Amino acid sequence: MGKKVKIGIIGCGTIGSVHADSYAKVENAELVALCDILPDRLAEKAKRHQVAKTYADYKKLLADPAIEAVSICTPNDVHAPIAIAAFKAGKHVMLEKPMTLNAGLGRKILAARDSAGKQLQMGMVWRQTPEAEVVKESIAAGRLGDIYHIHVKLIRRRGIPGLGGWFTTKAKSGGGGLIDIAVHFFDLAMWTSGLWNPTKVSAKTYSKFGSPMKDYHYISMWAGPPKYDGTFDVDDFACGFIRFGDKATMSFEVAWACNSEEESYVEFLGTKGGVKVGRGQTTILTEVDNRIADVKLSYPTEADRFTMEMRKFVDAVQGRGKVAATGEEGVVVMRLLDAIYKSGETNSEVTV
Ligand SMILES: NC(=O)c1ccc[n+]([C@@H]2O[C@H](COP(=O)([O-])OP(=O)(O)OC[C@H]3O[C@@H](n4cnc5c(N)ncnc54)[C@H](O)[C@@H]3O)[C@@H](O)[C@H]2O)c1
């Protein structure tokens, strides 16, 4: 076994633990430090993940010369300051989604990465689903023909996370369901199809279920329980239409909460075939020998998405491969989100 990359995780909430469990399965990674501003959580997670070093202040973790790379798993508003400080301290960065609050801050992260000459991987874990890889290969091989429309549907019936906490406070999150979950499927749509040039957006965001908070009825809550004395000032539904020049279009509906059945997929419509990528869906609707045909692609199902993501990051740090999702791609997604919010606010089509 070769030398291990020594890792620190900043932000020990729900996804911080997923990163810790995943690094434990990556042969060339060693989790050596954790950081969180909540002392009880930090102590509990250090015990759970058997990590000796703990820091209440991320700047102290970044000053530790033994640490080569960090995972940033904090609320969205501190992604940029921590990532920039990490690069200044000479660390490689695995940055959870969304990249940050807006594209301008995203570009600052890129500039810091370039000055440091270190690796930046974005946390776009949906790319690690085997069905997405299989469909990406099919599209690249021309089996779907020209992709001219993409349909993103990501509907939770009652899925607002951390009601009243940072997720639903715009100053900390940058927005609601759009920046929290649509970010995954916009990245997936552009990565799978290769359409990385969104040009125009006409969209609308709504906020219909999260406030008043006491009237929100739900079955389970990520990052709960609700903080009824907190804030809800973000979107819980968004829809819109995106142009990729005159080559292709994308329509989307995204809900943290709405009165509709739960659904989640990215559908690609091509001249030779169409396919939906979602959990376990990879049937290409096509023609074979001039007959209408459904071609079911098989793929391995055991893959652990987060472990694959962390393994690719560690491989990139050790020079064995490329990061799984780049900062440049992260900025394209942020530009798209900025345009969607602006279009909703101005009730007009805007340039991305
Ligand atoms: N890839 C995915 O599928 C996925 C899933 C969930 C969350 N996320 C992203 O991960 C991030 C964290 O989400 P979560 O659900 O784990 O949230 P969380 O609230 O459970 O955890 C965030 C943690 O960060 C800590 N924190 C806050 N400010 C800090 C600071 N300055 N320094 C150190 N620690 C700090 C908090 O105390 C908390 O423990 C968000 O950006 C979210 O969008 C990604």
The ligand as an SDF file (V2000), in Angstrom:
LIG
                    3D

 44 48  0  0  0  0  0  0  0  0999 V2000
  -23.8190   15.5870   -1.6080 N   0  0  0  0  0  0  0  0  0  0  0  0
  -24.9710   15.4410   -1.0010 C   0  0  0  0  0  0  0  0  0  0  0  0
  -25.7810   14.6060   -1.3830 O   0  0  0  0  0  0  0  0  0  0  0  0
  -25.2890   16.3060    0.1930 C   0  0  0  0  0  0  0  0  0  0  0  0
  -26.2950   15.8920    1.0790 C   0  0  0  0  0  0  0  0  0  0  0  0
  -26.5520   16.7090    2.1800 C   0  0  0  0  0  0  0  0  0  0  0  0
  -25.8620   17.8870    2.3760 C   0  0  0  0  0  0  0  0  0  0  0  0
  -24.9190   18.2820    1.4780 N   0  0  0  0  0  0  0  0  0  0  0  0
  -24.2010   19.5670    1.6600 C   0  0  0  0  0  0  0  0  0  0  0  0
  -23.2990   19.4230    2.7600 O   0  0  0  0  0  0  0  0  0  0  0  0
  -23.2530   20.6220    3.5190 C   0  0  0  0  0  0  0  0  0  0  0  0
  -23.6460   20.3090    4.9680 C   0  0  0  0  0  0  0  0  0  0  0  0
  -24.9470   19.7610    5.0000 O   0  0  0  0  0  0  0  0  0  0  0  0
  -25.4600   18.8690    6.2380 P   0  0  0  0  0  0  0  0  0  0  0  0
  -26.7680   18.3100    5.8350 O   0  0  0  0  0  0  0  0  0  0  0  0
  -24.3900   17.9550    6.6840 O   0  0  0  0  0  0  0  0  0  0  0  0
  -25.6960   20.0240    7.3150 O   0  0  0  0  0  0  0  0  0  0  0  0
  -25.6350   19.9160    8.8960 P   0  0  0  0  0  0  0  0  0  0  0  0
  -26.3100   21.1210    9.4080 O   0  0  0  0  0  0  0  0  0  0  0  0
  -26.0950   18.5450    9.3130 O   0  0  0  0  0  0  0  0  0  0  0  0
  -24.0640   19.9940    9.2140 O   0  0  0  0  0  0  0  0  0  0  0  0
  -23.2750   21.1500    9.0540 C   0  0  0  0  0  0  0  0  0  0  0  0
  -22.2370   21.1790   10.1730 C   0  0  0  0  0  0  0  0  0  0  0  0
  -21.3270   22.2510    9.9450 O   0  0  0  0  0  0  0  0  0  0  0  0
  -21.0220   22.8320   11.2200 C   0  0  0  0  0  0  0  0  0  0  0  0
  -20.5020   24.1850   10.9980 N   0  0  0  0  0  0  0  0  0  0  0  0
  -21.1860   25.3120   10.7370 C   0  0  0  0  0  0  0  0  0  0  0  0
  -20.3360   26.3560   10.5750 N   0  0  0  0  0  0  0  0  0  0  0  0
  -19.0860   25.8520   10.7390 C   0  0  0  0  0  0  0  0  0  0  0  0
  -17.7870   26.4340   10.7220 C   0  0  0  0  0  0  0  0  0  0  0  0
  -17.6010   27.7170   10.4570 N   0  0  0  0  0  0  0  0  0  0  0  0
  -16.7270   25.6320   10.9630 N   0  0  0  0  0  0  0  0  0  0  0  0
  -16.8870   24.3070   11.2260 C   0  0  0  0  0  0  0  0  0  0  0  0
  -18.1050   23.7030   11.2760 N   0  0  0  0  0  0  0  0  0  0  0  0
  -19.1810   24.4710   11.0310 C   0  0  0  0  0  0  0  0  0  0  0  0
  -22.3390   22.7770   11.9650 C   0  0  0  0  0  0  0  0  0  0  0  0
  -22.1720   22.9450   13.3510 O   0  0  0  0  0  0  0  0  0  0  0  0
  -22.8530   21.4120   11.5650 C   0  0  0  0  0  0  0  0  0  0  0  0
  -22.4240   20.4030   12.4620 O   0  0  0  0  0  0  0  0  0  0  0  0
  -24.1870   21.6070    2.8120 C   0  0  0  0  0  0  0  0  0  0  0  0
  -23.4620   22.4300    1.9510 O   0  0  0  0  0  0  0  0  0  0  0  0
  -25.1300   20.7020    2.0390 C   0  0  0  0  0  0  0  0  0  0  0  0
  -25.6520   21.3200    0.8760 O   0  0  0  0  0  0  0  0  0  0  0  0
  -24.6050   17.5000    0.4090 C   0  0  0  0  0  0  0  0  0  0  0  0
  1  2  1  0
  2  3  2  0
  2  4  1  0
  4  5  1  0
  4 44  2  0
  5  6  2  0
  6  7  1  0
  7  8  2  0
  8  9  1  0
  8 44  1  0
  9 10  1  0
  9 42  1  0
 10 11  1  0
 11 12  1  0
 11 40  1  0
 12 13  1  0
 13 14  1  0
 14 15  2  0
 14 16  1  0
 14 17  1  0
 17 18  1  0
 18 19  2  0
 18 20  1  0
 18 21  1  0
 21 22  1  0
 22 23  1  0
 23 24  1  0
 23 38  1  0
 24 25  1  0
 25 26  1  0
 25 36  1  0
 26 27  1  0
 26 35  1  0
 27 28  2  0
 28 29  1  0
 29 30  1  0
 29 35  2  0
 30 31  1  0
 30 32  2  0
 32 33  1  0
 33 34  2  0
 34 35  1  0
 36 37  1  0
 36 38  1  0
 38 39  1  0
 40 41  1  0
 40 42  1  0
 42 43  1  0
M  CHG  2   8   1  16  -1
M  END
$$$$
